[in-house]
Amino acid sequence: MSYDEMRHFADSWGLVFMGLVFLTFIAWTFRPGANRHHEDAANMIFDDSHEEGGKDD
C-alpha cells in the first residue's frame, strides 16, 4: 500500500470511523439511566465519607 493509497483510506474511512466513535460517545452520554451516574459524578467532591489517607475519624 503506497502512501497515497493510505492517505486516501485515512481521509475517507478514517473520517467515517471517527465520526461514528464521536456519535457513539454522544449517545452513551445521553443513554437512559445515565442521569444517576452524572449526578454521582457531579456531587462526588462534596462526599465526606472517604477522607484522604484512608482513615475515618
Secondary structure, DSSP 8 states (H G I E B T S, - for coil): --HHHHHHHIIIIIHHHHHHHHHHHHHHHTSTTHHHHHHHHHHGGG--SS-TTS---
